[in-house]
Amino acid sequence: MFYREAGDFTTNYAEDNQTFPIRLDRMGYYATMIVAFCVVPFFINDYWASAVLLPFLIYAIAAIGLNILVGYCGQVSLGSGGFMAVGAYASYKLMTSFPDMSMIIVVLLSGLITAMVGAAFGLPSLRIKGFYLAVATLASQFFLVWLFNKVAWFYNYSASGQINAPERTVLGFVITGPNAAPAVTYLFCLAFAVGLAWLARNMTRSNTGRRWMAIRDMDIAAEIIGVNPLGAKLSAFAVSSFYIGVAGSLMFTVYLGAVEVGEAFGITKSFLLLFMVIIGGLGSIFGSFAGAAFMVLFPVLLKNVLVGQLGWATNIAAHFEFVIVGGLIVIFLIMEPHGLAAIWRVVKEKLRLWPFPH
């Protein structure tokens, strides 16, 4: 009754292999895009942009990147915060060195620079894996934060060590700085999120994605059947770092406007992105969006309830938030290790067979 595929016929392989083979799914996707691009910009305000929509879109891009590495290629990484810092500082240097460069080019070049750095730090994955690889990537996190703190060239020898995004425009609209309109910054981030999600979806279904998944499932067997572990692992680190670098660039230029590397891109940022992937679902593009939405919306909801409705102190509510999120992560790991994406998949299967038992 609610979710049926009766009457959906495919006549060629391309139709059968499309991302949304069921018509109702396609209609839902198109409706979501219309609302996101054509409706939300007219109703958005500063609060919704800064508290919900911008962090959700930026974290979703970073979660997709980390999911490519962890969920699709099976390489554990705890250095996401450091790679976001690379994207942020690369965009700062590009904006200050080339004032006339388009913001779109700045963001993409920041992602490419981060991809090269990520591929370099991914070299240990050729010899180590699992816990030891996690420790190696954790070392990259601390090294990158230390580097951006100690080398004054990265923050243009500022006395405070803080970097500030200069004002830039795209198509005549201010996109960075205090004068940027919420609708403009939202659409800018939304365009990157949708485009990169589409790219990731197609990439994971290509030969490159199949090589990643072969390495994830059993690297020795993958090498026996002809998969080059060097190319597969380094490409996963590079693509993952590109996405995370783009997210770091957007977070600095569009969302925050001014950052200090230790506060904005510390180890807590790496764990936050990992929690998004775990809660959303490993090996799922939809799960990356679901995990980002959960980790962004849940604290906002909890703060409104505990502080706004119940009158709790802000610091107590913040500590209670950590307890609840940590408990939910443990529950997900035990009861549904594939996260929100698996729950949504089961719900759709139930709806397809309703009211008959399954």
VOPAGU-2260 file (C-alpha; in pm, 1 decimal, decimal comma):
REM VOPAGU-2260
SITE   aa  ch    i         X         Y         Z
SITE  MET   A    0       0,0       0,0       0,0
SITE  PHE   A    1     269,0     250,8     102,9
SITE  TYR   A    2     570,4     131,0     -91,0
SITE  ARG   A    3     522,1     -79,2    -402,4
SITE  GLU   A    4     718,4    -153,3    -716,6
SITE  ALA   A    5     424,2    -300,2    -910,5
SITE  GLY   A    6     423,9    -161,1   -1262,2
SITE  ASP   A    7     797,0     -75,5   -1261,7
SITE  PHE   A    8     942,1    -242,9   -1569,1
SITE  THR   A    9    1294,7    -214,2   -1704,0
SITE  THR   A   10    1388,3    -287,4   -2062,9
SITE  ASN   A   11    1767,8    -254,4   -2053,6
SITE  TYR   A   12    2061,1    -301,0   -1820,1
SITE  ALA   A   13    2110,4      71,7   -1761,0
SITE  GLU   A   14    1757,3     108,4   -1623,0
SITE  ASP   A   15    1797,6    -200,1   -1407,1
SITE  ASN   A   16    2127,0     -74,0   -1265,4
SITE  GLN   A   17    2021,5     284,3   -1187,1
SITE  THR   A   18    2059,2     424,4    -838,2
SITE  PHE   A   19    1681,8     438,3    -778,6
SITE  PRO   A   20    1525,0     153,0    -979,3
SITE  ILE   A   21    1185,9     189,8    -804,8
SITE  ARG   A   22     972,7     478,3    -930,3
SITE  LEU   A   23     864,4     583,0    -581,5
SITE  ASP   A   24    1228,8     616,9    -476,4
SITE  ARG   A   25    1300,2     834,5    -779,4
SITE  MET   A   26    1000,2    1053,0    -705,9
SITE  GLY   A   27    1114,4    1093,7    -345,9
SITE  TYR   A   28    1464,6    1187,3    -460,6
SITE  TYR   A   29    1340,3    1444,7    -711,1
SITE  ALA   A   30    1099,6    1590,1    -454,5
SITE  THR   A   31    1382,9    1619,4    -201,5
SITE  MET   A   32    1602,5    1799,6    -455,1
SITE  ILE   A   33    1323,0    2041,0    -548,8
SITE  VAL   A   34    1255,0    2124,4    -185,3
SITE  ALA   A   35    1626,6    2157,1    -103,6
SITE  PHE   A   36    1709,9    2385,5    -398,5
SITE  CYS   A   37    1385,9    2573,4    -459,8
SITE  VAL   A   38    1199,3    2592,0    -127,5
SITE  VAL   A   39    1446,9    2593,0     163,5
SITE  PRO   A   40    1645,4    2901,0      43,6
SITE  PHE   A   41    1333,0    3116,6      74,9
SITE  PHE   A   42    1269,9    3018,2     437,2
SITE  ILE   A   43    1619,9    2978,1     577,0
SITE  ASN   A   44    1746,4    3216,2     845,5
SITE  ASP   A   45    2073,3    3265,3    1031,3
SITE  TYR   A   46    1988,9    3018,6    1307,6
SITE  TRP   A   47    1890,1    2732,6    1078,0
SITE  ALA   A   48    2191,4    2796,4     855,1
SITE  SER   A   49    2451,2    2811,9    1132,4
SITE  ALA   A   50    2305,3    2553,4    1371,3
SITE  VAL   A   51    2164,9    2288,8    1137,3
SITE  LEU   A   52    2192,8    2311,0     759,1
SITE  LEU   A   53    2551,6    2422,8     696,4
SITE  PRO   A   54    2714,0    2185,1     949,8
SITE  PHE   A   55    2493,2    1901,3     823,2
SITE  LEU   A   56    2597,8    1950,5     459,6
SITE  ILE   A   57    2967,0    1997,5     541,1
SITE  TYR   A   58    2983,7    1701,8     778,1
SITE  ALA   A   59    2795,4    1489,1     523,4
SITE  ILE   A   60    3069,3    1555,8     266,1
SITE  ALA   A   61    3338,9    1464,3     519,7
SITE  ALA   A   62    3144,8    1153,0     628,3
SITE  ILE   A   63    3116,1    1037,1     266,9
SITE  GLY   A   64    3491,7    1073,7     231,6
SITE  LEU   A   65    3563,4     879,6     548,7
SITE  ASN   A   66    3306,9     616,0     451,3
SITE  ILE   A   67    3487,7     561,2     121,0
SITE  LEU   A   68    3804,0     479,9     313,1
SITE  VAL   A   69    3660,8     290,6     611,0
SITE  GLY   A   70    3334,8     148,9     479,6
SITE  TYR   A   71    3424,8      67,7     120,3
SITE  CYS   A   72    3799,5       1,0     140,7
SITE  GLY   A   73    3823,5    -121,7     500,1
SITE  GLN   A   74    4113,7     106,9     598,8
SITE  VAL   A   75    4072,5     252,6     947,7
SITE  SER   A   76    4153,9     623,0     981,9
SITE  LEU   A   77    4161,3     854,2    1283,8
SITE  GLY   A   78    4322,9    1148,7    1107,2
SITE  SER   A   79    4014,4    1309,3     951,7
SITE  GLY   A   80    4039,4    1622,8    1163,5
SITE  GLY   A   81    4395,9    1681,7    1047,1
SITE  PHE   A   82    4296,0    1638,8     681,6
SITE  MET   A   83    4011,3    1886,8     730,8
SITE  ALA   A   84    4274,0    2126,4     864,4
SITE  VAL   A   85    4479,2    2073,4     547,5
SITE  GLY   A   86    4177,2    2171,8     338,1
SITE  ALA   A   87    4112,9    2478,3     553,9
SITE  TYR   A   88    4470,9    2606,5     549,9
SITE  ALA   A   89    4511,2    2528,4     179,0
SITE  SER   A   90    4203,0    2738,4     101,1
SITE  TYR   A   91    4335,5    3019,3     323,7
SITE  LYS   A   92    4669,7    3027,6     144,4
SITE  LEU   A   93    4501,6    3015,2    -195,4
SITE  MET   A   94    4259,5    3295,5    -107,5
SITE  THR   A   95    4531,8    3521,2      27,6
SITE  SER   A   96    4785,6    3442,3    -246,5
SITE  PHE   A   97    4540,8    3458,3    -539,1
SITE  PRO   A   98    4268,3    3712,4    -451,1
SITE  ASP   A   99    4100,9    3681,8    -793,3
SITE  MET   A  100    4067,5    3303,8    -788,0
SITE  SER   A  101    3710,1    3174,0    -793,4
SITE  MET   A  102    3584,9    3023,9    -467,9
SITE  ILE   A  103    3479,0    2709,8    -652,2
SITE  ILE   A  104    3836,2    2662,5    -775,9
SITE  VAL   A  105    3969,5    2738,4    -427,8
SITE  VAL   A  106    3755,9    2466,2    -270,7
SITE  LEU   A  107    3841,2    2208,9    -538,8
SITE  LEU   A  108    4213,9    2285,3    -527,3
SITE  SER   A  109    4206,3    2259,2    -148,6
SITE  GLY   A  110    4056,1    1913,0    -190,5
SITE  LEU   A  111    4326,2    1814,1    -438,7
SITE  ILE   A  112    4603,4    1933,9    -205,4
SITE  THR   A  113    4447,0    1735,1      77,7
SITE  ALA   A  114    4424,5    1431,7    -151,6
SITE  MET   A  115    4799,8    1441,6    -209,2
SITE  VAL   A  116    4866,9    1476,0     164,0
SITE  GLY   A  117    4624,5    1192,1     239,4
SITE  ALA   A  118    4786,3     963,7     -17,2
SITE  ALA   A  119    5125,8    1031,7     140,6
SITE  PHE   A  120    4997,9     942,7     488,8
SITE  GLY   A  121    4824,4     639,0     338,9
SITE  LEU   A  122    5154,1     475,5     244,5
SITE  PRO   A  123    5176,0     282,0     576,5
SITE  SER   A  124    4853,0     100,8     479,9
SITE  LEU   A  125    5057,8    -106,9     236,6
SITE  ARG   A  126    5235,2    -274,8     529,1
SITE  ILE   A  127    5003,6    -242,3     828,4
SITE  LYS   A  128    4630,5    -258,9     885,6
SITE  GLY   A  129    4369,4    -262,8    1159,1
SITE  PHE   A  130    4471,2    -120,5    1494,6
SITE  TYR   A  131    4824,0     -34,6    1378,5
SITE  LEU   A  132    4692,3     162,9    1081,4
SITE  ALA   A  133    4454,8     348,5    1313,1
SITE  VAL   A  134    4751,5     447,6    1530,8
SITE  ALA   A  135    4947,8     560,0    1223,3
SITE  THR   A  136    4663,5     782,6    1102,4
SITE  LEU   A  137    4620,0     914,0    1456,3
SITE  ALA   A  138    4984,4    1016,8    1444,0
SITE  SER   A  139    4911,1    1210,8    1123,7
SITE  GLN   A  140    4633,8    1393,4    1308,0
SITE  PHE   A  141    4868,5    1516,8    1579,6
SITE  PHE   A  142    5148,1    1592,4    1333,3
SITE  LEU   A  143    4929,3    1807,5    1107,3
SITE  VAL   A  144    4782,6    2003,5    1398,4
SITE  TRP   A  145    5134,8    2059,6    1536,3
SITE  LEU   A  146    5259,0    2167,7    1191,6
SITE  PHE   A  147    4987,6    2428,6    1140,1
SITE  ASN   A  148    5041,3    2558,9    1491,5
SITE  LYS   A  149    5420,8    2587,2    1474,3
SITE  VAL   A  150    5492,9    2698,0    1116,8
SITE  ALA   A  151    5387,8    3062,2    1098,3
SITE  TRP   A  152    5385,8    3064,5     716,8
SITE  PHE   A  153    5057,1    2872,4     716,2
SITE  TYR   A  154    4874,8    3149,1     902,0
SITE  ASN   A  155    5068,0    3433,2     729,9
SITE  TYR   A  156    5265,4    3516,2    1044,4
SITE  SER   A  157    4957,4    3638,1    1231,4
SITE  ALA   A  158    5028,4    3725,0    1594,1
SITE  SER   A  159    4724,1    3534,6    1719,4
SITE  GLY   A  160    4778,9    3228,6    1500,3
SITE  GLN   A  161    4419,7    3253,8    1380,2
SITE  ILE   A  162    4322,6    3249,4    1013,0
SITE  ASN   A  163    4031,9    3456,3     878,5
SITE  ALA   A  164    3855,9    3400,8     548,4
SITE  PRO   A  165    3860,5    3707,6     321,2
SITE  GLU   A  166    3531,7    3812,4     163,4
SITE  ARG   A  167    3470,7    3648,9    -173,6
SITE  THR   A  168    3182,0    3640,2    -419,4
SITE  VAL   A  169    3037,5    3378,2    -654,3
SITE  LEU   A  170    2825,1    3504,4    -947,1
SITE  GLY   A  171    2802,6    3840,0    -773,0
SITE  PHE   A  172    2680,5    3697,2    -440,2
SITE  VAL   A  173    2894,1    3727,0    -127,5
SITE  ILE   A  174    2982,8    3373,1     -19,5
SITE  THR   A  175    3231,6    3427,9     263,9
SITE  GLY   A  176    3258,6    3677,9     546,9
SITE  PRO   A  177    2998,1    3834,3     776,4
SITE  ASN   A  178    2798,7    3982,4     487,4
SITE  ALA   A  179    2717,4    3647,0     328,4
SITE  ALA   A  180    2344,5    3569,4     315,7
SITE  PRO   A  181    2233,1    3237,7     471,1
SITE  ALA   A  182    2055,7    3126,7     152,5
SITE  VAL   A  183    2368,4    3184,6     -57,0
SITE  THR   A  184    2602,9    2992,5     171,7
SITE  TYR   A  185    2345,4    2714,1     201,2
SITE  LEU   A  186    2309,6    2675,2    -176,4
SITE  PHE   A  187    2687,6    2684,5    -221,5
SITE  CYS   A  188    2739,4    2399,2      26,1
SITE  LEU   A  189    2434,8    2211,0    -104,0
SITE  ALA   A  190    2570,3    2213,9    -458,8
SITE  PHE   A  191    2898,1    2061,4    -340,7
SITE  ALA   A  192    2719,1    1802,7    -122,8
SITE  VAL   A  193    2486,9    1685,4    -400,8
SITE  GLY   A  194    2759,1    1682,2    -666,5
SITE  LEU   A  195    3010,8    1494,8    -452,9
SITE  ALA   A  196    2747,2    1247,1    -331,8
SITE  TRP   A  197    2653,4    1174,3    -694,1
SITE  LEU   A  198    3021,2    1129,5    -779,8
SITE  ALA   A  199    3079,2     898,0    -481,6
SITE  ARG   A  200    2773,7     687,6    -565,1
SITE  ASN   A  201    2895,5     629,0    -919,5
SITE  MET   A  202    3255,6     579,1    -812,0
SITE  THR   A  203    3168,2     308,0    -560,4
SITE  ARG   A  204    2972,6     121,8    -830,9
SITE  SER   A  205    3260,9     141,1   -1079,4
SITE  ASN   A  206    3566,8     -80,0   -1120,9
SITE  THR   A  207    3750,1     139,7    -870,5
SITE  GLY   A  208    3481,4      83,0    -609,5
SITE  ARG   A  209    3484,9    -290,2    -669,9
SITE  ARG   A  210    3859,8    -295,6    -613,7
SITE  TRP   A  211    3812,3    -107,9    -286,9
SITE  MET   A  212    3551,8    -357,2    -168,8
SITE  ALA   A  213    3769,3    -650,7    -271,3
SITE  ILE   A  214    4053,0    -512,8     -57,9
SITE  ARG   A  215    3807,9    -458,2     227,9
SITE  ASP   A  216    3669,8    -812,6     219,6
SITE  MET   A  217    4004,4    -995,0     188,5
SITE  ASP   A  218    4314,4    -818,8      66,4
SITE  ILE   A  219    4514,9   -1134,9       0,4
SITE  ALA   A  220    4238,8   -1287,7    -212,8
SITE  ALA   A  221    4196,7    -956,2    -394,0
SITE  GLU   A  222    4565,9    -949,6    -481,5
SITE  ILE   A  223    4547,8   -1307,8    -607,0
SITE  ILE   A  224    4266,3   -1224,2    -851,1
SITE  GLY   A  225    4459,7    -927,1    -989,2
SITE  VAL   A  226    4371,9    -628,0    -771,5
SITE  ASN   A  227    4672,0    -404,7    -713,9
SITE  PRO   A  228    4671,1    -325,6    -338,8
SITE  LEU   A  229    4901,1     -26,3    -388,1
SITE  GLY   A  230    4667,7     145,3    -633,0
SITE  ALA   A  231    4348,1      46,3    -451,2
SITE  LYS   A  232    4454,2     160,6    -104,1
SITE  LEU   A  233    4626,9     480,9    -211,0
SITE  SER   A  234    4337,5     576,7    -439,1
SITE  ALA   A  235    4097,4     523,8    -148,2
SITE  PHE   A  236    4311,3     745,2      76,8
SITE  ALA   A  237    4337,7    1009,9    -195,2
SITE  VAL   A  238    3965,7    1019,3    -278,6
SITE  SER   A  239    3870,0    1010,5      88,2
SITE  SER   A  240    4109,8    1294,4     168,9
SITE  PHE   A  241    3977,4    1496,7    -125,6
SITE  TYR   A  242    3625,4    1484,2      17,5
SITE  ILE   A  243    3746,3    1562,5     368,6
SITE  GLY   A  244    3962,1    1848,9     237,8
SITE  VAL   A  245    3664,5    1998,7      54,0
SITE  ALA   A  246    3464,8    1973,6     377,1
SITE  GLY   A  247    3746,2    2142,7     572,2
SITE  SER   A  248    3766,2    2420,7     315,3
SITE  LEU   A  249    3390,0    2482,4     329,3
SITE  MET   A  250    3391,4    2471,3     708,5
SITE  PHE   A  251    3658,6    2739,9     728,0
SITE  THR   A  252    3556,7    2969,4     440,9
SITE  VAL   A  253    3176,7    2946,6     440,4
SITE  TYR   A  254    3072,1    2823,7     784,0
SITE  LEU   A  255    3316,5    2941,3    1052,5
SITE  GLY   A  256    3504,0    3221,9     878,0
SITE  ALA   A  257    3786,5    3213,4    1134,0
SITE  VAL   A  258    3955,7    2913,3    1295,5
SITE  GLU   A  259    4241,6    2806,3    1517,3
SITE  VAL   A  260    4359,0    2463,1    1416,4
SITE  GLY   A  261    4376,4    2313,8    1764,5
SITE  GLU   A  262    4020,4    2409,8    1850,5
SITE  ALA   A  263    3845,1    2361,3    1516,0
SITE  PHE   A  264    4023,5    2051,0    1383,3
SITE  GLY   A  265    4142,2    1862,4    1689,7
SITE  ILE   A  266    4115,4    1492,8    1762,6
SITE  THR   A  267    3750,9    1532,8    1864,8
SITE  LYS   A  268    3668,6    1617,7    1501,9
SITE  SER   A  269    3818,6    1288,4    1386,2
SITE  PHE   A  270    3614,0    1091,4    1636,9
SITE  LEU   A  271    3299,8    1287,0    1548,1
SITE  LEU   A  272    3331,6    1191,7    1180,7
SITE  LEU   A  273    3399,6     830,1    1274,1
SITE  PHE   A  274    3086,6     826,7    1491,2
SITE  MET   A  275    2885,1     962,1    1197,9
SITE  VAL   A  276    3001,0     677,7     977,8
SITE  ILE   A  277    2935,0     415,2    1246,5
SITE  ILE   A  278    2587,4     541,4    1330,8
SITE  GLY   A  279    2491,9     609,9     969,9
SITE  GLY   A  280    2623,3     283,0     831,2
SITE  LEU   A  281    2951,4     162,3     686,7
SITE  GLY   A  282    2962,9     130,3     310,1
SITE  SER   A  283    2658,5     348,2     243,5
SITE  ILE   A  284    2631,8     694,7      89,1
SITE  PHE   A  285    2286,3     737,2     239,6
SITE  GLY   A  286    2430,2     627,6     573,7
SITE  SER   A  287    2682,4     913,0     558,6
SITE  PHE   A  288    2399,8    1165,1     527,2
SITE  ALA   A  289    2195,2     988,9     795,9
SITE  GLY   A  290    2488,9     980,8    1039,1
SITE  ALA   A  291    2569,7    1347,1     976,3
SITE  ALA   A  292    2204,6    1442,9    1026,6
SITE  PHE   A  293    2187,6    1248,1    1351,0
SITE  MET   A  294    2509,0    1389,3    1497,2
SITE  VAL   A  295    2409,8    1746,3    1403,0
SITE  LEU   A  296    2037,5    1743,0    1483,7
SITE  PHE   A  297    2044,7    1533,4    1799,4
SITE  PRO   A  298    2264,3    1773,0    2004,6
SITE  VAL   A  299    2051,3    2069,0    1889,7
SITE  LEU   A  300    1732,8    1888,6    1990,4
SITE  LEU   A  301    1883,0    1774,0    2318,4
SITE  LYS   A  302    2002,3    2125,1    2403,8
SITE  ASN   A  303    1660,0    2274,1    2328,3
SITE  VAL   A  304    1493,7    2015,6    2551,3
SITE  LEU   A  305    1738,9    2011,5    2840,7
SITE  VAL   A  306    1832,3    2379,6    2846,9
SITE  GLY   A  307    1529,4    2544,8    2692,0
SITE  GLN   A  308    1249,2    2328,3    2830,7
SITE  LEU   A  309    1388,3    2173,3    3149,3
SITE  GLY   A  310    1611,7    2463,6    3248,4
SITE  TRP   A  311    1933,0    2261,8    3291,4
SITE  ALA   A  312    2268,2    2435,8    3303,5
SITE  THR   A  313    2447,2    2444,4    2969,2
SITE  ASN   A  314    2759,0    2262,3    3093,8
SITE  ILE   A  315    2553,9    1981,7    3250,9
SITE  ALA   A  316    2352,8    1942,2    2929,6
SITE  ALA   A  317    2678,0    1924,8    2727,8
SITE  HIS   A  318    2817,1    1645,9    2947,1
SITE  PHE   A  319    2485,1    1460,7    2935,1
SITE  GLU   A  320    2496,1    1487,6    2557,2
SITE  PHE   A  321    2829,7    1302,6    2548,7
SITE  VAL   A  322    2686,1    1027,7    2768,0
SITE  ILE   A  323    2382,2     977,2    2544,6
SITE  VAL   A  324    2577,9     983,9    2218,1
SITE  GLY   A  325    2836,1     740,6    2356,4
SITE  GLY   A  326    2562,0     506,6    2473,0
SITE  LEU   A  327    2390,6     518,0    2135,3
SITE  ILE   A  328    2716,5     431,0    1958,8
SITE  VAL   A  329    2757,1     124,2    2182,0
SITE  ILE   A  330    2394,6      25,5    2116,1
SITE  PHE   A  331    2440,6      59,0    1740,5
SITE  LEU   A  332    2760,2    -146,3    1746,1
SITE  ILE   A  333    2584,2    -425,1    1937,1
SITE  MET   A  334    2232,5    -428,1    1794,6
SITE  GLU   A  335    2275,0    -287,7    1442,4
SITE  PRO   A  336    2638,9    -260,5    1335,6
SITE  HIS   A  337    2534,2    -146,3     987,7
SITE  GLY   A  338    2372,1     166,5    1130,0
SITE  LEU   A  339    2076,2     375,6    1024,5
SITE  ALA   A  340    2114,4     275,6     659,2
SITE  ALA   A  341    2042,6     -88,4     746,7
SITE  ILE   A  342    1739,4      12,3     954,4
SITE  TRP   A  343    1603,1     216,3     665,0
SITE  ARG   A  344    1663,7     -74,5     427,8
SITE  VAL   A  345    1470,5    -312,2     654,9
SITE  VAL   A  346    1183,3     -62,0     686,9
SITE  LYS   A  347    1155,6     -38,9     308,7
SITE  GLU   A  348    1150,7    -416,7     277,1
SITE  LYS   A  349     872,2    -435,3     536,0
SITE  LEU   A  350     671,1    -170,7     350,6
SITE  ARG   A  351     711,1    -354,8      21,4
SITE  LEU   A  352     548,5    -667,6     171,1
SITE  TRP   A  353     295,3    -500,6     401,7
SITE  PRO   A  354      43,1    -623,0     522,1
SITE  PHE   A  355     182,0    -969,3     466,8
SITE  PRO   A  356     423,1   -1115,8     723,7
SITE  HIS   A  357     793,8   -1128,3     659,6
